[in-house]
Amino acid sequence: MIFLTLGTQLPFDRLVRTLDDVAGDLAEDVFGQIGRTDLRPANFPVTQFLTPTEFAARMEQARVIVGHAGIGTILTGMRMHKPLVLMARRASLGEHRNDHQSATVAQVRKIAGITIVEDAAQMKAALSRSDIPAMSDHGSTARAAMIDALRSDAGLDWG
């Protein structure tokens, strides 16, 4: 199963549409938690919100997690050893207040288990891979330093 998660703060219709464009061609089910939006994809079921228990179950069931380039999504993917396919929100398209997610993807695109996509063709290629690598919480010192910097910049204590 492919699980789309967008967080709960802002809609990200461009990502939902991109996944909807390819979902009908994929050989597995897709499910999305898409937050506050009126958009309803034609090719996969969605809900606006999940309880923490439901969210954890969907994450556990997923072969691949698709999401925005949010730090919470990245850290959860790493903790759960899941492959991530990420798209950055763009301020110029009204998807966020600034372009910090573009800066995030510039850094995390080097991490094994993270695939960055910009369009439907890239999304389809990533999700069609049977060998897409999972993230790991073990890795290089550069990766650990980047994660520490992200945590520090976000003022988060992920313990």
N, CA, C and O of each residue as an XYZ file, in Angstrom:
636
protein
N       0.845     -1.176      0.000
C       0.000      0.000      0.000
C       0.891      1.241      0.000
O       1.945      1.267      0.636
N       0.461      2.238     -0.705
C       1.133      3.536     -0.731
C       0.302      4.477      0.132
O      -0.910      4.592     -0.054
N       0.952      5.141      1.066
C       0.255      6.031      1.991
C       0.694      7.466      1.742
O       1.876      7.793      1.847
N      -0.264      8.311      1.412
C      -0.021      9.739      1.227
C      -0.359     10.456      2.518
O      -1.469     10.320      3.033
N       0.583     11.214      3.042
C       0.325     12.019      4.232
C       0.788     13.443      3.983
O       1.906     13.683      3.528
N      -0.100     14.382      4.291
C       0.192     15.792      4.018
C       0.233     16.649      5.271
O       0.367     17.869      5.172
N       0.122     16.052      6.429
C       0.036     16.861      7.622
C      -1.359     17.415      7.778
O      -2.272     17.062      7.032
N      -1.513     18.284      8.752
C      -2.858     18.783      9.065
C      -2.982     20.292      8.951
O      -4.071     20.833      9.146
N      -1.886     20.991      8.636
C      -1.930     22.452      8.671
C      -2.404     23.096      7.380
O      -3.278     23.962      7.404
N      -1.840     22.686      6.259
C      -2.119     23.349      4.983
C      -2.463     22.333      3.906
O      -1.894     21.241      3.892
N      -3.377     22.662      3.006
C      -3.639     21.763      1.876
C      -2.441     21.730      0.929
O      -1.635     22.660      0.892
N      -2.342     20.656      0.176
C      -1.286     20.519     -0.824
C      -1.882     19.807     -2.034
O      -1.518     18.676     -2.354
N      -2.806     20.501     -2.698
C      -3.560     19.925     -3.804
C      -2.671     19.488     -4.961
O      -2.994     18.512     -5.639
N      -1.572     20.176     -5.205
C      -0.684     19.805     -6.320
C      -0.142     18.385     -6.118
O      -0.065     17.613     -7.073
N       0.226     18.043     -4.908
C       0.723     16.700     -4.638
C      -0.404     15.669     -4.748
O      -0.202     14.588     -5.301
N      -1.574     15.994     -4.230
C      -2.710     15.071     -4.334
C      -3.038     14.816     -5.802
O      -3.244     13.668     -6.195
N      -3.090     15.869     -6.616
C      -3.381     15.707     -8.046
C      -2.299     14.879     -8.745
O      -2.603     14.041     -9.594
N      -1.049     15.119     -8.386
C       0.056     14.379     -9.002
C      -0.077     12.893     -8.711
O       0.064     12.071     -9.616
N      -0.346     12.541     -7.463
C      -0.508     11.132     -7.123
C      -1.769     10.558     -7.780
O      -1.764      9.416     -8.239
N      -2.825     11.332     -7.824
C      -4.058     10.872     -8.468
C      -3.822     10.579     -9.949
O      -4.395      9.634    -10.492
N      -2.987     11.378    -10.604
C      -2.675     11.179    -12.023
C      -2.034      9.822    -12.293
O      -2.197      9.272    -13.382
N      -1.307      9.273    -11.319
C      -0.595      8.004    -11.540
C      -1.201      6.826    -10.795
O      -0.893      5.679    -11.119
N      -2.046      7.072     -9.816
C      -2.551      5.992     -8.952
C      -3.272      4.903     -9.735
O      -3.152      3.723     -9.404
N      -4.016      5.280    -10.764
C      -4.744      4.290    -11.558
C      -3.840      3.343    -12.323
O      -4.270      2.256    -12.711
N      -2.590      3.738    -12.547
C      -1.630      2.907    -13.278
C      -0.767      2.050    -12.365
O       0.038      1.253    -12.848
N      -0.921      2.199    -11.064
C      -0.087      1.463    -10.119
C      -0.722      0.121     -9.779
O      -1.940     -0.044     -9.849
N       0.119     -0.827     -9.411
C      -0.342     -2.183     -9.131
C      -0.690     -2.400     -7.659
O      -0.830     -3.538     -7.211
N      -0.828     -1.316     -6.916
C      -1.166     -1.467     -5.493
C      -2.092     -0.347     -5.048
O      -2.237      0.671     -5.725
N      -2.705     -0.554     -3.914
C      -3.636      0.426     -3.376
C      -2.915      1.665     -2.879
O      -1.762      1.610     -2.451
N      -3.621      2.782     -2.947
C      -3.144      4.058     -2.420
C      -4.208      4.558     -1.446
O      -5.404      4.409     -1.697
N      -3.774      5.145     -0.343
C      -4.684      5.776      0.605
C      -4.060      7.096      1.029
O      -2.846      7.179      1.215
N      -4.889      8.136      1.184
C      -4.357      9.442      1.531
C      -5.004     10.089      2.733
O      -6.222     10.031      2.905
N      -4.186     10.702      3.560
C      -4.614     11.593      4.643
C      -4.226     12.978      4.160
O      -3.045     13.327      4.145
N      -5.247     13.792      3.752
C      -4.949     14.989      2.974
C      -5.289     16.303      3.659
O      -5.121     17.363      3.056
N      -5.757     16.268      4.886
C      -6.025     17.517      5.595
C      -7.214     18.269      5.030
O      -8.080     17.699      4.366
N      -7.233     19.568      5.312
C      -8.363     20.416      4.917
C      -8.253     20.843      3.454
O      -7.474     21.730      3.103
N      -9.044     20.195      2.620
C      -9.137     20.549      1.210
C     -10.457     19.997      0.687
O     -10.978     19.014      1.214
N     -10.982     20.615     -0.325
C     -12.194     20.113     -0.958
C     -11.876     19.130     -2.085
O     -12.781     18.505     -2.638
N     -10.604     18.993     -2.421
C     -10.180     18.096     -3.493
C     -10.440     16.642     -3.107
O     -10.118     16.217     -1.997
N     -11.018     15.897     -4.020
C     -11.248     14.468     -3.823
C     -10.693     13.730     -5.036
O     -11.244     13.840     -6.132
N      -9.616     12.984     -4.854
C      -9.027     12.268     -5.981
C      -9.979     11.214     -6.539
O     -10.820     10.670     -5.822
N      -9.831     10.942     -7.815
C     -10.673      9.955     -8.490
C     -10.137      8.534     -8.343
O     -10.895      7.572     -8.469
N      -8.828      8.391     -8.075
C      -8.193      7.077     -8.151
C      -7.749      6.474     -6.831
O      -7.127      5.411     -6.823
N      -8.051      7.123     -5.712
C      -7.745      6.510     -4.416
C      -8.580      7.164     -3.323
O      -8.943      8.336     -3.425
N      -8.884      6.396     -2.270
C      -9.677      6.938     -1.169
C      -8.828      7.828     -0.267
O      -7.617      7.642     -0.140
N      -9.495      8.799      0.355
C      -8.802      9.726      1.254
C      -9.663     10.016      2.478
O     -10.865      9.751      2.506
N      -9.012     10.560      3.466
C      -9.679     11.132      4.625
C      -8.949     12.428      4.942
O      -7.774     12.586      4.611
N      -9.651     13.352      5.582
C      -8.975     14.592      5.955
C      -8.011     14.358      7.107
O      -6.879     14.840      7.086
N      -8.457     13.627      8.099
C      -7.630     13.431      9.294
C      -7.721     11.991      9.767
O      -8.716     11.308      9.526
N      -6.678     11.536     10.440
C      -6.629     10.223     11.077
C      -6.304     10.411     12.550
O      -5.612     11.359     12.920
N      -6.794      9.521     13.382
C      -6.366      9.535     14.777
C      -4.902      9.098     14.815
O      -4.420      8.494     13.857
N      -4.196      9.387     15.887
C      -2.809      8.912     15.983
C      -2.680      7.394     15.804
O      -1.720      6.926     15.192
N      -3.618      6.639     16.322
C      -3.577      5.183     16.180
C      -3.782      4.776     14.727
O      -3.075      3.907     14.217
N      -4.749      5.403     14.058
C      -5.001      5.111     12.643
C      -3.803      5.504     11.780
O      -3.418      4.781     10.862
N      -3.222      6.665     12.092
C      -2.058      7.140     11.345
C      -0.901      6.147     11.478
O      -0.273      5.789     10.481
N      -0.624      5.708     12.691
C       0.473      4.754     12.923
C       0.221      3.448     12.171
O       1.151      2.862     11.616
N      -1.032      2.991     12.152
C      -1.354      1.756     11.440
C      -1.138      1.918      9.937
O      -0.591      1.019      9.298
N      -1.555      3.036      9.368
C      -1.350      3.280      7.931
C       0.142      3.356      7.607
O       0.592      2.811      6.599
N       0.892      4.021      8.450
C       2.336      4.120      8.225
C       2.965      2.726      8.266
O       3.809      2.399      7.432
N       2.565      1.929      9.210
C       3.113      0.577      9.354
C       2.773     -0.283      8.140
O       3.615     -1.054      7.680
N       1.550     -0.163      7.613
C       1.098     -0.971      6.470
C       1.754     -0.549      5.157
O       1.832     -1.342      4.219
N       2.216      0.673      5.089
C       2.688      1.230      3.816
C       3.991      0.590      3.348
O       4.911      0.353      4.131
N       4.036      0.321      2.051
C       5.306     -0.051      1.409
C       6.126      1.201      1.168
O       7.346      1.208      1.328
N       5.416      2.280      0.770
C       6.041      3.566      0.476
C       5.169      4.662      1.073
O       3.941      4.582      1.042
N       5.819      5.685      1.616
C       5.114      6.856      2.131
C       5.378      8.015      1.170
O       6.526      8.318      0.844
N       4.303      8.652      0.726
C       4.385      9.835     -0.129
C       3.975     11.014      0.736
O       2.992     10.931      1.473
N       4.725     12.119      0.653
C       4.351     13.265      1.466
C       5.026     14.545      1.048
O       5.828     14.592      0.116
N       4.667     15.580      1.775
C       5.327     16.865      1.617
C       6.685     16.759      2.316
O       6.931     15.802      3.050
N       7.540     17.712      2.098
C       8.899     17.656      2.641
C       8.947     18.229      4.047
O       9.773     19.091      4.346
N       8.065     17.752      4.902
C       8.036     18.186      6.294
C       8.968     17.342      7.143
O       9.133     16.146      6.901
N       9.573     17.968      8.131
C      10.531     17.272      8.987
C       9.875     16.112      9.722
O      10.496     15.061      9.884
N       8.636     16.278     10.168
C       7.952     15.190     10.860
C       7.801     13.961      9.980
O       7.989     12.837     10.444
N       7.464     14.165      8.721
C       7.331     13.056      7.783
C       8.675     12.363      7.577
O       8.751     11.135      7.561
N       9.724     13.151      7.421
C      11.061     12.591      7.198
C      11.515     11.784      8.408
O      12.001     10.663      8.256
N      11.363     12.336      9.595
C      11.808     11.628     10.802
C      10.964     10.383     11.057
O      11.492      9.367     11.510
N       9.670     10.441     10.777
C       8.815      9.270     10.953
C       9.193      8.172      9.963
O       9.253      6.999     10.332
N       9.445      8.540      8.720
C       9.892      7.564      7.726
C      11.174      6.883      8.136
O      11.331      5.676      7.949
N      12.088      7.644      8.692
C      13.349      7.082      9.148
C      13.115      6.129     10.321
O      13.650      5.020     10.349
N      12.315      6.572     11.282
C      12.056      5.748     12.473
C      11.363      4.438     12.102
O      11.612      3.400     12.715
N      10.494      4.495     11.094
C       9.737      3.311     10.703
C      10.401      2.526      9.567
O       9.864      1.515      9.115
N      11.573      2.992      9.104
C      12.325      2.305      8.049
C      11.498      2.141      6.776
O      11.397      1.048      6.219
N      10.910      3.247      6.332
C      10.077      3.251      5.135
C      10.713      4.101      4.045
O      11.387      5.086      4.347
N      10.511      3.735      2.782
C      10.919      4.610      1.691
C       9.994      5.830      1.651
O       8.791      5.718      1.887
N      10.566      6.979      1.353
C       9.793      8.213      1.239
C       9.892      8.758     -0.173
O      10.963      8.762     -0.779
N       8.763      9.215     -0.687
C       8.716      9.958     -1.937
C       8.141     11.319     -1.564
O       6.989     11.426     -1.143
N       8.955     12.351     -1.723
C       8.593     13.683     -1.231
C       8.505     14.708     -2.348
O       9.221     14.645     -3.347
N       7.597     15.656     -2.140
C       7.471     16.822     -3.014
C       7.453     18.052     -2.103
O       6.737     18.085     -1.102
N       8.236     19.042     -2.458
C       8.295     20.276     -1.659
C       7.134     21.202     -1.996
O       6.790     21.397     -3.162
N       6.546     21.763     -0.960
C       5.547     22.817     -1.155
C       6.277     24.068     -1.656
O       7.432     24.300     -1.301
N       5.601     24.869     -2.479
C       6.199     26.098     -3.012
C       5.386     27.306     -2.565
O       4.165     27.343     -2.714
N       6.070     28.267     -2.029
C       5.405     29.509     -1.602
C       4.821     30.239     -2.802
O       3.746     30.830     -2.699
N       5.510     30.208     -3.941
C       5.038     30.927     -5.131
C       3.694     30.395     -5.638
O       2.986     31.085     -6.370
N       3.347     29.167     -5.246
C       2.071     28.573     -5.643
C       1.037     28.636     -4.523
O      -0.041     28.052     -4.627
N       1.376     29.352     -3.450
C       0.463     29.494     -2.327
C       0.362     28.260     -1.450
O      -0.603     28.105     -0.702
N       1.357     27.376     -1.536
C       1.314     26.124     -0.787
C       1.924     26.236      0.608
O       1.726     25.361      1.452
N       2.657     27.304      0.842
C       3.270     27.532      2.155
C       3.655     28.996      2.266
O       3.568     29.754      1.300
N       4.078     29.377      3.446
C       4.447     30.774      3.705
C       5.813     31.147      3.146
O       6.066     32.309      2.827
N       6.694     30.149      3.029
C       8.035     30.383      2.479
C       8.506     29.096      1.806
O       7.765     28.116      1.738
N       9.738     29.106      1.314
C      10.249     27.952      0.570
C      11.214     27.094      1.378
O      12.163     26.539      0.824
N      10.984     26.980      2.665
C      11.887     26.163      3.481
C      11.875     24.691      3.065
O      12.869     23.992      3.264
N      10.764     24.205      2.489
C      10.752     22.801      2.053
C      11.673     22.574      0.857
O      12.196     21.472      0.692
N      11.879     23.576      0.032
C      12.856     23.455     -1.060
C      14.261     23.313     -0.497
O      15.066     22.531     -1.003
N      14.547     24.062      0.540
C      15.853     23.939      1.207
C      15.994     22.563      1.847
O      17.071     21.968      1.825
N      14.905     22.064      2.415
C      14.936     20.741      3.032
C      15.243     19.667      1.999
O      16.113     18.827      2.229
N      14.541     19.677      0.855
C      14.780     18.631     -0.143
C      16.178     18.726     -0.738
O      16.747     17.710     -1.138
N      16.737     19.927     -0.802
C      18.106     20.065     -1.296
C      19.084     19.298     -0.402
O      20.095     18.785     -0.882
N      18.787     19.224      0.872
C      19.646     18.505      1.803
C      19.332     17.012      1.874
O      20.248     16.190      1.890
N      18.047     16.653      1.916
C      17.698     15.252      2.163
C      17.715     14.389      0.909
O      17.649     13.165      1.017
N      17.800     14.983     -0.270
C      17.790     14.180     -1.499
C      18.993     13.247     -1.572
O      18.986     12.301     -2.359
N      20.020     13.492     -0.773
C      21.221     12.651     -0.757
C      21.058     11.427      0.138
O      21.918     10.546      0.135
N      19.981     11.357      0.897
C      19.793     10.278      1.861
C      19.144      9.079      1.180
O      18.116      9.212      0.517
N      19.751      7.914      1.349
C      19.166      6.685      0.808
C      17.785      6.489      1.417
O      17.599      6.624      2.627
N      16.830      6.170      0.569
C      15.472      5.952      1.036
C      14.561      7.142      0.838
O      13.363      7.058      1.109
N      15.118      8.266      0.362
C      14.308      9.445      0.060
C      14.416      9.733     -1.433
O      15.513      9.860     -1.979
N      13.263      9.833     -2.080
C      13.194     10.192     -3.493
C      12.415     11.492     -3.598
O      11.313     11.598     -3.060
N      12.964     12.466     -4.273
C      12.313     13.755     -4.477
C      11.685     13.767     -5.862
O      12.335     13.410     -6.846
N      10.415     14.181     -5.942
C       9.722     14.246     -7.226
C       9.168     15.647     -7.441
O       8.875     16.380     -6.496
N       9.034     15.994     -8.721
C       8.496     17.297     -9.105
C       7.235     17.185     -9.953
O       6.496     18.159    -10.097
N       6.983     15.998    -10.519
C       5.850     15.868    -11.440
C       5.350     14.424    -11.469
O       5.905     13.548    -10.807
N       4.290     14.193    -12.251
C       3.653     12.878    -12.319
C       4.590     11.812    -12.898
O       4.576     10.671    -12.437
N       5.396     12.165    -13.892
C       6.308     11.180    -14.484
C       7.314     10.688    -13.449
O       7.576      9.489    -13.350
N       7.871     11.611    -12.686
C       8.817     11.216    -11.637
C       8.118     10.426    -10.536
O       8.686      9.476     -9.996
N       6.885     10.814    -10.200
C       6.120     10.099     -9.181
C       5.872      8.659     -9.622
O       6.085      7.723     -8.851
N       5.426      8.484    -10.855
C       5.142      7.145    -11.361
C       6.406      6.292    -11.381
O       6.373      5.123    -10.994
N       7.505      6.860    -11.824
C       8.767      6.114    -11.865
C       9.176      5.674    -10.465
O       9.591      4.531    -10.271
N       9.063      6.566     -9.492
C       9.462      6.230     -8.121
C       8.570      5.146     -7.535
O       9.065      4.191     -6.937
N       7.259      5.286     -7.700
C       6.325      4.350     -7.072
C       6.252      3.012     -7.797
O       5.784      2.026     -7.227
N       6.702      2.963     -9.027
C       6.701      1.716     -9.788
C       7.908      0.844     -9.465
O       7.944     -0.332     -9.829
N       8.878      1.408     -8.794
C      10.084      0.646     -8.454
C       9.774     -0.408     -7.388
O       9.207     -0.089     -6.343
N      10.138     -1.634     -7.648
C       9.978     -2.677     -6.629
C      11.166     -2.687     -5.674
O      11.101     -3.285     -4.600
N      12.245     -2.027     -6.068
C      13.466     -2.032     -5.256
C      13.729     -0.687     -4.564
O      14.868     -0.398     -4.200
N      12.697      0.132     -4.381
C      12.897      1.434     -3.748
C      13.417      1.214     -2.325
O      12.793      0.498     -1.542
N      14.546      1.819     -1.990
C      15.143      1.527     -0.679
C      14.391      2.208      0.461
O      13.808      3.280      0.299
N      14.425      1.560      1.602
C      13.834      2.135      2.809
C      14.851      3.028      3.500
O      16.061      2.849      3.358
N      14.336      3.985      4.245
C      15.218      4.807      5.070
C      15.685      3.974      6.250
O      15.075      2.965      6.603
N      16.751      4.407      6.837
C      17.285      3.736      8.011
C      17.667      4.786      9.030
O      18.026      5.905      8.665
N      17.593      4.438     10.303
C      18.036      5.394     11.315
C      19.513      5.206     11.630
O      20.039      5.807     12.567
N      20.178      4.368     10.842
C      21.621      4.199     10.951
C      22.226      4.748      9.670
O      21.663      4.550      8.594
N      23.337      5.419      9.757
C      23.897      5.946      8.519
C      25.144      6.749      8.760
O      25.824      6.605      9.776
N      25.422      7.585      7.816
C      26.662      8.338      7.820
C      26.635      9.448      8.867
O      25.574      9.846      9.349
N      27.812      9.931      9.202
C      27.899     11.047     10.143
C      27.323     12.312      9.522
O      26.780     13.155     10.236
N      27.433     12.459      8.200
C      26.850     13.634      7.534
C      25.330     13.620      7.684
O      24.713     14.662      7.908
N      24.749     12.468      7.563
C      23.303     12.340      7.721
C      22.893     12.672      9.150
O      21.934     13.412      9.370
N      23.615     12.127     10.116
C      23.311     12.406     11.523
C      23.456     13.894     11.822
O      22.647     14.462     12.557
N      24.473     14.524     11.261
C      24.670     15.963     11.475
C      23.536     16.763     10.850
O      23.072     17.747     11.426
N      23.086     16.335      9.657
C      21.982     17.036      9.017
C      20.704     16.910      9.843
O      19.981     17.891     10.018
N      20.424     15.731     10.343
C      19.228     15.523     11.154
C      19.302     16.350     12.433
O      18.304     16.948     12.835
N      20.452     16.394     13.070
C      20.619     17.226     14.269
C      20.392     18.700     13.943
O      19.766     19.421     14.721
N      20.900     19.150     12.793
C      20.714     20.550     12.390
C      19.248     20.846     12.127
O      18.752     21.903     12.518
N      18.547     19.929     11.469
C      17.123     20.120     11.211
C      16.335     20.193     12.509
O      15.449     21.034     12.659
N      16.653     19.324     13.429
C      15.973     19.343     14.726
C      16.231     20.659     15.440
O      15.316     21.252     16.013
N      17.455     21.107     15.406
C      17.832     22.347     16.082
C      17.146     23.549     15.444
O      16.602     24.404     16.144
N      17.173     23.614     14.099
C      16.561     24.724     13.384
C      15.055     24.792     13.625
O      14.479     25.877     13.697
N      14.430     23.635     13.747
C      12.986     23.591     13.956
C      12.615     23.769     15.418
O      11.435     23.891     15.747
N      13.616     23.785     16.305
C      13.344     23.923     17.728
C      12.623     22.703     18.280
O      11.850     22.807     19.232
N      12.878     21.560     17.684
C      12.179     20.341     18.090
C      13.089     19.446     18.916
O      14.287     19.348     18.653
N      12.522     18.812     19.892
C      13.233     17.811     20.660
C      12.561     16.478     20.415
O      11.555     16.154     21.046
N      13.121     15.702     19.492
C      12.525     14.431     19.118
C      13.047     13.285     19.967
O      12.698     12.126     19.741
N      13.898     13.615     20.958
C      14.385     12.633     21.926
C      14.970     11.466     21.301
O      15.422     10.555     21.995
